[in-house]
Amino acid sequence: LPFLANGLGIFLMVQQFKTLNKSLIEASKIDGCSHIFIYLKIVLPLSKGILSTWGIYSFLNIWNMYLWPLMISTRPESRTIQIGLKMIKSEEGTNFGVLMAAVVIVIIPSLVVLFLGQSQLQKGMTSGGVKE
């Protein structure tokens, strides 16, 4: 939860909001829409690519964290996968077969999220770089 607001996400959202067409917002104000309605019904659907990019990036970043979860977790059952891999390495020693099997199992969710969201990720990362 503390890592959902990061610099890249804020930068992406600011750049997306700068590229929104002001006439859409002005027209909705003239029609009598509230600020919340404008945000929920106009701005968020137009920002779907950036939000999915931010979500995919945040998931991959949080999934691979090691030090922060190690510092804040107190119970072994609440530790993350990366800490579990380190524990497998320290328990198994030089048995790399067990370690590589665990790594393959751990990498599957990251690959699934990356492959399913790859087009949105590319679209969201490049949308702020085009100047009209």
N, C-alpha and C positions, 0 to 999 in steps of 0.2 A: 504493500500500500504506500509506503513512503516514496517509492521510486516511480510512481505513476506520473508525477509532475517533474519532468526533467527538462533540461535545456533544449534538446532536440525537439521534443513535443511542443513546447511553447513556441519555438521558432517556426515549426511547420504550421501551427495553427495561426500565428500572426500573419505569415505569408499567404496562407489560404484566405484569411479574412480580408486582406488587402486586395486580393484579386477578384472578390465578389463584385458583381454588378450593383452599383448603388441605386440604379433605377428600380430594381426589384424591391429593395427595402423601402424606398420612398413610395412606390406604388402600394405596397402593403400597409404603410402608415396612412396613406390617403384613404384606403379602404377601411380603416379603423382597427387594424390588427394591433394587439398588444406586443410589447417587446418579447415576452416569453413565446407567444405564438409565432412571431417572426423567426425567433431563434430555433424553435422546435420544428416548424413546418417549412422553412425556407433555407436557413443557413446550414443546419445539420445535414439535410439530404444532399446539399451541394458539396458538403465537406466529407462525404462518405469515404472517398479515396484516401484523404489525409488521415482520417480517424482509423481506418484499417491499417494504414502504414504504421501509424504510431502504436497501434495495438500489437501488430506482429513484431515490431522492433522491441517493444517493452517486454513481450513474452519471452523472446529469445534472450534478451539481456538478463531478465530476472531468473530464467531457467538455468542459466550458466553461472549464477553468482556462487561464490564460495565463502569469502571472508565475512561478509555481513551476516549471513545465516549462522555461521560458526560462532560469531560473537554473541548473537542474541538468543540462540536456542539453548535451553537448559536440560531438556530431556532428549535421550537418544532417539525416541520415536518421532520427535518433531523436527529432526534434522532433514536437510534437503538431499537431493540425489547426488550432487557433487561431493558433499561430505561423505555420503555412503560409498562413493567410488574410492575416495581416499582411505576410508576404513577398510574396504576390501583389499586395497593394495597393501596396506600395512599388516593385515591379517594373513593374507595369502602369500606374501613375500614375492618369490620369483615365479609364481604360477600365473603366467601371462594369459593362458587360455581362459581362465575364470574372469580375469580382469577385462579382457577384450569382449567376452560375451556380455558382461555387464555394461560396457561402453556401447555396444551395439543396441542393447535394449534401451539405454538412456537416450541415445541419439534419435530413436524412431519418432517420438513426439515432435522434436524440433524439425525434423525433415518433413513430417506431415504438414505442420503449420507453414513451413517455408514453401513447400510445393503448392499447397492450396491457395496461399495468398501471394504468390510471386508476382502475378500480373498487377494486383493492387499495390504491392510494395513498389514496383518499378514505376507505376503511374503516379503514385503519391510522392515519390522522391524526386521525380522529374517535373512535376507540375509547377513548382515554384520557380524553376529555372528558366521558364519561357517567358519572355517579355513581349507583350503585344503592342 
